[in-house]
C-alpha cells in the first residue's frame, strides 16, 4: 500500500471510530447535529427538557484510559448498562467482545430533567446502554474543546449539584484534547472550592501525562494551602511522569508544613524504590518535627517486607531518638515477620 493511501486509510478509520453512535436500547433515539456555538446549543436543548431525557455524544479519549461499562455489578460485562436502574425482569444481552485495551473514544452522557443537568456519566463506546424507556438525544459534530468548555463550566458552577460537578471534572480529565489540561489547571486554582481543586489535581496526576505533572508540580510547590499540597502528594504518586518521584522527595524534605512532609513520605513508601527509601530514612534522621519522624517510620512499615523490616530493625536497634525506636518496634510487632520475632527475642534475652 502506498504511503498516501495508507495515511488516508488511517484517517478514515479514526474518523469512523470517533463518529460512531452510542449503542442505546430501550429508548426513542433522536439524532441531532450541533449548529452554532455548542454551549448555546446545549443550553437551549436543556431548557427544552421538562421531562427526563438523556443527551450524549462521542469525543476522543485520553490514551490509556477507558471508561468501561457498569450496571450489572461489574465494570465490563455483556449485559446492558442500565442508565435508569436495573428493571425487575431483563432479557439477556447478546454476547459481545469487550476490548481489553483502552478505546480511542469516550461517550459523554447527560441526564436532563426540569431544564437542568442532573447527572453526567461516561462510557466506552462498546457498551450497550439501556435508557429505561427515556428519550435519548444523540448529538453529532461536537468538537472536543467545546465539550471540555461545557463540562468545565458545569464543574465550576455554583448552582450545579456536587455530584454533577465531580462527574464533570472526571469527564474533562478523560478527554483526549489539550484543552482538558488548561481546564483542569483552572479548576485547581486557589479561588476554587477545595474539593474541586483536589479532584482536578488527582486527574492531572492520574491521566494527563507529562503536561499534567508539570502543572501539578507547579501547584504543589507554590500553593499557599497546606491542605491542598497534602492532597497533591497523592496526585503526584499517581503520575507516571519521570519527575514525579523527585517532586515527592522534595516535598518530603522541604515543604513548610509537617503534615505535607509526612503525607509525601507515606506516598513515597507506596512507590518504593531506592530513591523513596533514602528520602524516608533521611526524614527519620533529620526532620525537626516528631510527627514527621513518626510518619516516616510508619512509611517504612508500608514498604515491601524485604525492604522495610530490615530498616525497621536497624532503627529500633540504634536510632538515637527513643520515641523513634519505640515506633519502629511497634511496627515491627505489627509485621509478624520472622526477622522481627528474632529481633524481639534478642532484645528480651539482653543480647
C-alpha positions, 0 to 999 in steps of 0.5 A, spaced: 500 500 500 502 506 498 504 511 503 498 516 501 493 511 501 495 508 507 495 515 511 488 516 508 486 509 510 488 511 517 484 517 517 478 514 515 478 509 520 479 514 526 474 518 523 469 512 523 471 510 530 470 517 533 463 518 529 460 512 531 453 512 535 452 510 542 449 503 542 442 505 546 436 500 547 430 501 550 429 508 548 426 513 542 433 515 539 433 522 536 439 524 532 441 531 532 447 535 529 450 541 533 449 548 529 452 554 532 456 555 538 455 548 542 454 551 549 448 555 546 446 549 543 446 545 549 443 550 553 437 551 549 436 543 548 436 543 556 431 548 557 427 544 552 427 538 557 421 538 562 421 531 562 427 526 563 431 525 557 438 523 556 443 527 551 450 524 549 455 524 544 462 521 542 469 525 543 476 522 543 479 519 549 485 520 553 490 514 551 490 509 556 484 510 559 477 507 558 471 508 561 468 501 561 461 499 562 457 498 569 450 496 571 450 489 572 455 489 578 461 489 574 465 494 570 465 490 563 460 485 562 455 483 556 449 485 559 446 492 558 448 498 562 442 500 565 442 508 565 435 508 569 436 502 574 436 495 573 428 493 571 425 487 575 425 482 569 431 483 563 432 479 557 439 477 556 444 481 552 447 478 546 454 476 547 459 481 545 467 482 545 469 487 550 476 490 548 481 489 553 485 495 551 483 502 552 478 505 546 480 511 542 473 514 544 469 516 550 461 517 550 459 523 554 452 522 557 447 527 560 441 526 564 436 532 563 430 533 567 426 540 569 431 544 564 437 542 568 443 537 568 442 532 573 447 527 572 453 526 567 456 519 566 461 516 561 462 510 557 466 506 552 463 506 546 462 498 546 457 498 551 450 497 550 446 502 554 439 501 556 435 508 557 429 505 561 424 507 556 427 515 556 428 519 550 435 519 548 438 525 544 444 523 540 448 529 538 453 529 532 459 534 530 461 536 537 468 538 537 472 536 543 474 543 546 467 545 546 465 539 550 471 540 555 468 548 555 461 545 557 463 540 562 468 545 565 463 550 566 458 545 569 464 543 574 465 550 576 458 552 577 455 554 583 448 552 582 450 545 579 449 539 584 456 536 587 455 530 584 454 533 577 460 537 578 465 531 580 462 527 574 464 533 570 471 534 572 472 526 571 469 527 564 474 533 562 480 529 565 478 523 560 478 527 554 483 526 549 484 534 547 489 539 550 484 543 552 482 538 558 489 540 561 488 548 561 481 546 564 483 542 569 489 547 571 483 552 572 479 548 576 485 547 581 486 554 582 486 557 589 479 561 588 476 554 587 472 550 592 477 545 595 474 539 593 474 541 586 481 543 586 483 536 589 479 532 584 482 536 578 489 535 581 488 527 582 486 527 574 492 531 572 496 526 576 492 520 574 491 521 566 494 527 563 501 525 562 507 529 562 503 536 561 499 534 567 505 533 572 508 539 570 502 543 572 501 539 578 508 540 580 507 547 579 501 547 584 504 543 589 510 547 590 507 554 590 500 553 593 499 557 599 494 551 602 497 546 606 491 542 605 491 542 598 499 540 597 497 534 602 492 532 597 497 533 591 502 528 594 497 523 592 496 526 585 503 526 584 504 518 586 499 517 581 503 520 575 507 516 571 511 522 569 519 521 570 519 527 575 514 525 579 518 521 584 523 527 585 517 532 586 515 527 592 522 527 595 522 534 595 516 535 598 518 530 603 524 534 605 522 541 604 515 543 604 513 548 610 508 544 613 509 537 617 503 534 615 505 535 607 512 532 609 509 526 612 503 525 607 509 525 601 513 520 605 507 515 606 506 516 598 513 515 597 513 508 601 507 506 596 512 507 590 518 504 593 524 504 590 531 506 592 530 513 591 523 513 596 527 509 601 533 514 602 528 520 602 524 516 608 530 514 612 533 521 611 526 524 614 527 519 620 534 522 621 533 529 620 526 532 620 525 537 626 518 535 627 516 528 631 510 527 627 514 527 621 519 522 624 513 518 626 510 518 619 516 516 616 517 510 620 510 508 619 512 509 611 517 504 612 512 499 615 508 500 608 514 498 604 515 491 601 517 486 607 524 485 604 525 492 604 522 495 610 523 490 616 530 490 615 530 498 616 525 497 621 530 493 625 536 497 624 532 503 627 529 500 633 536 497 634 540 504 634 536 510 632 538 515 637 531 518 638 527 513 643 520 515 641 523 513 634 525 506 636 519 505 640 515 506 633 519 502 629 518 496 634 511 497 634 511 496 627 515 491 627 510 487 632 505 489 627 509 485 621 509 478 624 515 477 620 520 472 622 526 477 622 522 481 627 520 475 632 528 474 632 529 481 633 524 481 639 527 475 642 534 478 642 532 484 645 528 480 651 534 475 652 539 482 653 543 480 647 
